[in-house]
Amino acid sequence: MPNTRLNVSLPSHIVDDIKALYGPRGISQFLEEAAQEKLAVVKRDKYKHLIEGYQATADATVKVLKRFEAAVTEKRDV
């Protein structure tokens, strides 16, 4: 996957801590991992209501689909 070069400003103490843990060339790796973790949380929260809605109507959806299935097969007693 291609990368995009960014110019990011961070407080010096945060950069120092990242360098201490990941080494001076590990800043990109750290930021990528942190961004992936944060995006997973944001996406989960953003789509949580959609998932709950689909789950809440799943049983009703299955019942409707079964009625349509019977309508398009030889069992036409819907």
C-alpha positions as CSV (number, residue, x, y, z in Angstrom):
1,M,0.0,0.0,0.0
2,P,1.4,3.4,-0.9
3,N,2.4,5.8,1.8
4,T,1.7,9.6,2.0
5,R,4.3,11.9,3.5
6,L,3.0,14.3,6.1
7,N,4.4,17.1,8.1
8,V,3.1,16.7,11.6
9,S,3.8,18.8,14.7
10,L,3.8,17.2,18.1
11,P,5.0,18.4,21.5
12,S,8.6,17.7,22.1
13,H,8.0,15.6,25.2
14,I,5.7,13.2,23.2
15,V,8.3,12.8,20.5
16,D,11.0,12.2,23.1
17,D,8.9,9.4,24.7
18,I,8.2,7.8,21.3
19,K,11.9,7.9,20.4
20,A,12.8,6.3,23.7
21,L,10.4,3.5,23.2
22,Y,10.6,3.0,19.4
23,G,13.9,4.4,18.5
24,P,14.6,7.6,16.4
25,R,13.4,5.9,13.2
26,G,10.3,4.3,14.8
27,I,8.1,7.4,15.0
28,S,6.2,6.6,11.8
29,Q,5.5,3.1,13.0
30,F,4.2,4.4,16.3
31,L,2.0,7.0,14.7
32,E,0.6,4.4,12.2
33,E,-0.3,2.0,15.0
34,A,-1.8,4.8,17.1
35,A,-3.9,6.0,14.2
36,Q,-5.1,2.5,13.4
37,E,-6.2,1.9,17.0
38,K,-8.0,5.3,17.2
39,L,-9.7,4.8,13.8
40,A,-11.0,1.4,15.0
41,V,-12.6,3.0,18.0
42,V,-14.1,5.9,16.1
43,K,-15.5,3.6,13.4
44,R,-16.9,1.2,16.0
45,D,-18.6,4.1,17.8
46,K,-19.8,5.7,14.6
47,Y,-21.4,2.5,13.2
48,K,-22.6,1.1,16.6
49,H,-26.2,2.4,16.1
50,L,-26.4,0.9,12.6
51,I,-25.2,-2.5,13.8
52,E,-27.6,-2.4,16.8
53,G,-30.4,-1.5,14.4
54,Y,-29.7,-4.3,12.0
55,Q,-29.4,-6.8,14.9
56,A,-32.7,-5.5,16.4
57,T,-34.6,-6.2,13.1
58,A,-32.8,-9.4,12.2
59,D,-35.6,-11.8,13.3
60,A,-38.3,-9.8,11.5
61,T,-36.1,-9.7,8.4
62,V,-35.7,-13.4,8.4
63,K,-39.5,-13.9,8.7
64,V,-40.1,-11.6,5.7
65,L,-37.4,-13.4,3.7
66,K,-38.9,-16.8,4.4
67,R,-42.3,-15.5,3.2
68,F,-40.7,-14.3,-0.1
69,E,-38.8,-17.5,-0.5
70,A,-42.1,-19.4,-0.3
71,A,-43.6,-17.1,-2.9
72,V,-40.9,-17.8,-5.5
73,T,-40.8,-21.6,-5.0
74,E,-43.4,-24.2,-5.7
75,K,-45.0,-23.5,-2.3
76,R,-47.2,-20.6,-3.2
77,D,-49.4,-20.7,-0.1
78,V,-48.1,-17.4,1.4
